[in-house]
Amino acid sequence: MNNPFKQIFQFYEVPGTLKQKVLDDINSIKSTIHITDLFLLKYPSNFIDIINKKIKKDR
């Protein structure tokens, strides 16, 4: 499968600042997904413990 963006912007160079902002956003999304995966999928008991502590604290 070919990259459609390379076909569309074949003769256009994107500014470096825009590239960096896009890469920063992608890295933020990856980090969020990684943290979510870690706490909710791999170790769900951690999430349950946090919720239980919050409930006990509110009582």
TAVENGI-V357722 format. One record per backbone hydrogen bond with DSSP energy under -1.0 kcal/mol. CO is the residue of the C=O (numbers start at 1). NH is the residue of the N-H. Records with the same first field share a line. If there is no record, write none. Layout:
# TAVENGI-V357722
CO = NH / NH
This chain:
# TAVENGI-V357722
3 = 7
4 = 8
5 = 9
15 = 19
16 = 20
17 = 21
18 = 22
19 = 23
20 = 24
21 = 25
22 = 26
23 = 27
24 = 28
25 = 29
26 = 30
27 = 31
28 = 32
29 = 33
30 = 34
31 = 35
32 = 36
33 = 37
34 = 38
35 = 39
36 = 40
37 = 41 / 42
38 = 43
43 = 46
44 = 48
45 = 49
46 = 50
47 = 51
48 = 52
49 = 53
50 = 54
51 = 55
52 = 56
53 = 57
54 = 58
